[in-house]
Each structure stands twice: as C-alpha cells, then as structure tokens.
Amino acid sequence: MSFLKALIIHPEREVSTKLREYLSGESRIKILGEAMTSFEALELLENISYDVFFLGIHLPSGVDGIELAQILNQRKQRPNIVFLADDELMAYKAFEVGATDYLVWPFSGSRVQKTVERLYRYTPETRIVDRDRPDNSSFQQELQEETVKLNLSETDQDSFLSALRHAWNLNRPARLEIEKLPVNLDGKMILVPYNQIVFVEAYEDYSFVHTSQEKFLTSYRLKNLEERLGRHGFFRVHRKYLVNLEMVNEIASLPGSNFMLRTAGRKKIELPISRRRISELKQILGL
C-alpha cells in the first residue's frame, strides 16, 4: 500500500485537530507531523519527503504560507500545497504560487474528501490499497483502528524522530537569521539587505519594499514585516508605513500638531507620523 505523507502547518489547534479528524479514516493520506511556523516545516522537510503540505496562510515568525510556497517553488521537488484560509481573499495568490487546493475554514468533511481526490489526480504515480482484495472491508476497519506502521530503516527512524524533536523543542537555540529580505522579481528570488531598505508601504494584503533605487511588490503583510524588522531599527510610524530609522535625518513639525519624517539620500522621501506613534518615537530617539 502507498499513501501520501502529509504535514499540517497551522498555528491554531482547532483547525489542525478538525483536519486530522476528517482524514483519520482516509487510507490514502497519513498525517506525519505538525508545525506552527514555516521554519519548522522546512526543517521537517529536510528529513522527511512529504507529499502534501496542509498550509495556513497566516503563520507566526515572519514568513507566511504564501511566502513559504514561494520558497518551496525554488526546489527541484516540492510537496503539493493545500492552503487553509479564513476567507477567500488570498485564493488568487495561492493558485498563482502553485496551490493544489484552497480550503476555507470552517471546512466540511465532504470538502476535504474532494481535496483528497484532487491530490490524487495531481499525484498519478501513487497507488492505493486494492479495493478488490478479499475481506477488504475488515481490512479497512483494521487500518482505521490501528496505529500506522511505517517500513523505515533504523537510519530513517532516527532521522524522523530527530526532526520531530528538533521542530517541537521550544528551548532550542533561535534559528540563524541573515539580515536580508527575500523578494521575488520576475521569477527570481532576490535578497535585499535590511540596511538598503528605506521604508515599507502597505498595499492591500501585500506591501511595497522601497530602497533608494527600486521598489518591490511583495506578498509580505506589513504586520509581519514589523515583527521581523522591528529589532533591526525599523519603526511603524503610521498604519501604512514602516521606516528604517537609520535612513531618517529629519523630523519636521507641521501645522495641526502633525509630524513628518524626511529620509536621507538623493531622493528625499517624506513620511507622515501618526499622532499615537509620535510619543513612542520620541522615546526611542531620546527626545
């Protein structure tokens, strides 16, 4: 018997539990782990050749589901991706990055079964148990009730267990982070150094990353970039703008108790500061 090896990547336990429940009687797909962040998923993928990622859109740690799909697209082989979303807003983007399916929570068991069928159409080489074998009904019942036993060598077992322990060890050292932001440009992954970013501008569910010379449309949400870049000298001056304070050389006072930032460089850029942010900015600058 062959089946698809699946990983659930989602921060909400309710969603993961319900998906496990719907797939518990499905012999063609077996859940072989869970992760909460993109980084944990990539670590597990290095040790286990997953066939399917059930992937949440909004993930913690600064890299969301869409961005993880973009990273996976750089690999020679990648798992099929089924997105788990709260609404349909990101459906177009999801299929644009190669999703096999897109499930909107709360989803039903019948909808999950349609996803399974679609996955098998995308993976024609996978074979399942022979439905015509003698006493197949009792065999199916036995399969649902027993723990799945994988035919792994001792080396594979060690790698599997090591990957799970590492992914779920909350006390492990923080993952090494290079101070560069990966962005896609014409199908290529470009790494933009943090110190070259002047500011980031929110644009619907996306954002523009501005350097002194270029502007990149990215799938990052401004909130996620604020979490990622905040410890590197970036500050949210407005609901639409995240600015690199190292690039700021002037704070101007405007009529009506308003303030404006001006950035350094040949191209002067002015960014508004919201009133509720100005006091926090003054504390950071020691004013």
CORSUL-V667160 format. One record per residue. PSI is psi in radians with two decimals (999 if undefined). OMEGA is omega in whole degrees, -180 to 180 (* if undefined). Layout:
# CORSUL-V667160
psi:PSI omega:OMEGA
psi:PSI omega:OMEGA
This chain:
# CORSUL-V667160
psi:2.40 omega:175
psi:2.59 omega:177
psi:2.88 omega:179
psi:2.25 omega:178
psi:2.19 omega:-172
psi:2.61 omega:175
psi:2.35 omega:175
psi:2.20 omega:177
psi:1.74 omega:-178
psi:2.43 omega:-177
psi:-0.24 omega:-176
psi:2.10 omega:-177
psi:-0.62 omega:-178
psi:-0.73 omega:-179
psi:-0.81 omega:-180
psi:-0.75 omega:-179
psi:-0.76 omega:-179
psi:-0.68 omega:178
psi:-0.74 omega:176
psi:-0.71 omega:-179
psi:-0.79 omega:-178
psi:-0.51 omega:-178
psi:-0.01 omega:-175
psi:-0.56 omega:-180
psi:0.17 omega:-177
psi:1.96 omega:-176
psi:-0.28 omega:-175
psi:-0.22 omega:179
psi:2.31 omega:176
psi:2.26 omega:178
psi:2.06 omega:-179
psi:0.66 omega:175
psi:2.91 omega:176
psi:2.66 omega:176
psi:2.79 omega:179
psi:-0.36 omega:-177
psi:2.86 omega:177
psi:-0.64 omega:-179
psi:-0.73 omega:178
psi:-0.70 omega:180
psi:-0.74 omega:180
psi:-0.64 omega:178
psi:-0.77 omega:179
psi:-0.67 omega:-178
psi:-0.47 omega:178
psi:-0.40 omega:-177
psi:-0.36 omega:-177
psi:2.24 omega:-179
psi:1.38 omega:-179
psi:2.53 omega:176
psi:-0.46 omega:-175
psi:2.35 omega:168
psi:2.10 omega:167
psi:1.82 omega:-161
psi:2.16 omega:175
psi:2.65 omega:178
psi:-0.91 omega:-175
psi:1.92 omega:-179
psi:2.65 omega:177
psi:3.07 omega:175
psi:0.26 omega:168
psi:-0.20 omega:178
psi:1.93 omega:-176
psi:-3.11 omega:-175
psi:-0.69 omega:179
psi:-0.76 omega:180
psi:-0.65 omega:176
psi:-0.72 omega:178
psi:-0.68 omega:178
psi:-0.67 omega:177
psi:-0.76 omega:-180
psi:-0.53 omega:180
psi:-0.25 omega:177
psi:-0.21 omega:-178
psi:2.68 omega:177
psi:-0.68 omega:177
psi:2.39 omega:178
psi:2.72 omega:178
psi:2.73 omega:168
psi:2.59 omega:-177
psi:2.18 omega:172
psi:1.99 omega:-178
psi:2.49 omega:175
psi:1.96 omega:-172
psi:2.80 omega:178
psi:-0.32 omega:180
psi:-3.05 omega:-176
psi:0.11 omega:-173
psi:-0.57 omega:-175
psi:0.22 omega:-176
psi:-0.81 omega:-179
psi:-0.79 omega:-180
psi:-0.66 omega:-179
psi:-0.82 omega:180
psi:-0.45 omega:176
psi:-0.57 omega:179
psi:0.23 omega:170
psi:0.42 omega:180
psi:2.50 omega:173
psi:-0.61 omega:178
psi:2.95 omega:-175
psi:1.90 omega:-178
psi:2.26 omega:179
psi:2.17 omega:-179
psi:2.40 omega:1
psi:2.28 omega:-180
psi:2.80 omega:-177
psi:2.88 omega:178
psi:-0.67 omega:179
psi:-0.61 omega:178
psi:-0.66 omega:178
psi:-0.65 omega:178
psi:-0.64 omega:176
psi:-0.63 omega:177
psi:-0.74 omega:178
psi:-0.78 omega:179
psi:-0.72 omega:180
psi:-0.70 omega:178
psi:-0.67 omega:-180
psi:-0.46 omega:173
psi:-0.55 omega:179
psi:-0.26 omega:-178
psi:1.24 omega:-173
psi:-0.36 omega:-177
psi:-0.22 omega:-179
psi:2.26 omega:180
psi:2.55 omega:-180
psi:3.04 omega:-177
psi:2.50 omega:-179
psi:2.07 omega:-178
psi:-0.26 omega:-177
psi:0.06 omega:-178
psi:2.62 omega:-180
psi:2.54 omega:177
psi:0.66 omega:-176
psi:-0.57 omega:-178
psi:-0.75 omega:179
psi:-0.58 omega:178
psi:-0.74 omega:179
psi:-0.72 omega:179
psi:-0.73 omega:179
psi:-0.69 omega:-179
psi:-0.68 omega:-178
psi:-0.52 omega:-174
psi:-0.41 omega:-176
psi:2.76 omega:173
psi:2.40 omega:179
psi:2.30 omega:180
psi:2.08 omega:-179
psi:2.44 omega:179
psi:1.39 omega:-177
psi:2.53 omega:174
psi:2.95 omega:180
psi:-0.66 omega:180
psi:-0.76 omega:179
psi:-0.68 omega:179
psi:-0.75 omega:180
psi:-0.74 omega:180
psi:-0.72 omega:-180
psi:-0.88 omega:-178
psi:-0.65 omega:179
psi:-0.71 omega:180
psi:-0.73 omega:179
psi:-0.77 omega:180
psi:-0.71 omega:-177
psi:-0.71 omega:-178
psi:-0.58 omega:-175
psi:0.07 omega:179
psi:1.78 omega:-177
psi:-0.26 omega:-178
psi:0.08 omega:-178
psi:2.73 omega:179
psi:2.61 omega:180
psi:2.52 omega:179
psi:2.42 omega:178
psi:2.27 omega:179
psi:2.12 omega:173
psi:2.57 omega:-175
psi:1.05 omega:177
psi:2.54 omega:-179
psi:2.08 omega:178
psi:2.24 omega:176
psi:2.63 omega:179
psi:2.35 omega:177
psi:1.91 omega:179
psi:0.75 omega:177
psi:0.01 omega:179
psi:2.53 omega:176
psi:2.07 omega:-180
psi:2.40 omega:179
psi:2.00 omega:-179
psi:2.02 omega:179
psi:2.44 omega:-180
psi:-0.67 omega:-175
psi:-0.08 omega:175
psi:-0.16 omega:179
psi:2.18 omega:178
psi:-0.89 omega:176
psi:2.90 omega:178
psi:2.37 omega:-177
psi:2.21 omega:178
psi:2.44 omega:177
psi:1.71 omega:-175
psi:-2.16 omega:178
psi:0.17 omega:-178
psi:-2.94 omega:175
psi:2.64 omega:172
psi:2.25 omega:174
psi:2.06 omega:-176
psi:2.22 omega:166
psi:-3.10 omega:-180
psi:-0.33 omega:-176
psi:-0.51 omega:-171
psi:2.91 omega:176
psi:2.21 omega:-177
psi:2.23 omega:172
psi:2.13 omega:-176
psi:2.88 omega:178
psi:0.08 omega:177
psi:2.50 omega:170
psi:2.58 omega:-176
psi:-0.61 omega:179
psi:-0.74 omega:180
psi:-0.68 omega:179
psi:-0.56 omega:176
psi:-0.74 omega:178
psi:-0.68 omega:-176
psi:-0.71 omega:-173
psi:-0.18 omega:-176
psi:-0.64 omega:-180
psi:0.07 omega:179
psi:0.47 omega:173
psi:0.25 omega:177
psi:2.55 omega:-177
psi:2.38 omega:179
psi:1.73 omega:-177
psi:-0.26 omega:-174
psi:2.78 omega:180
psi:-0.35 omega:-179
psi:-0.15 omega:-171
psi:2.40 omega:173
psi:2.13 omega:-171
psi:2.55 omega:174
psi:1.89 omega:-175
psi:-0.39 omega:177
psi:-0.35 omega:-179
psi:-0.08 omega:-176
psi:2.29 omega:177
psi:0.03 omega:180
psi:2.45 omega:171
psi:2.04 omega:-176
psi:2.42 omega:176
psi:2.29 omega:-178
psi:2.84 omega:178
psi:2.60 omega:178
psi:0.45 omega:179
psi:0.55 omega:177
psi:2.76 omega:-179
psi:2.72 omega:-180
psi:2.41 omega:174
psi:2.51 omega:172
psi:2.34 omega:-177
psi:2.80 omega:180
psi:3.03 omega:176
psi:3.01 omega:-180
psi:-0.69 omega:-180
psi:1.88 omega:-180
psi:2.31 omega:-180
psi:2.30 omega:178
psi:2.29 omega:-179
psi:2.34 omega:180
psi:2.63 omega:174
psi:2.19 omega:179
psi:2.66 omega:-176
psi:-0.65 omega:-177
psi:-0.20 omega:179
psi:-0.36 omega:-172
psi:-0.67 omega:-179
psi:-0.71 omega:179
psi:-0.67 omega:179
psi:-0.70 omega:178
psi:-0.67 omega:178
psi:-0.73 omega:179
psi:-0.69 omega:-178
psi:-0.08 omega:-180
psi:0.53 omega:-178
psi:999 omega:*
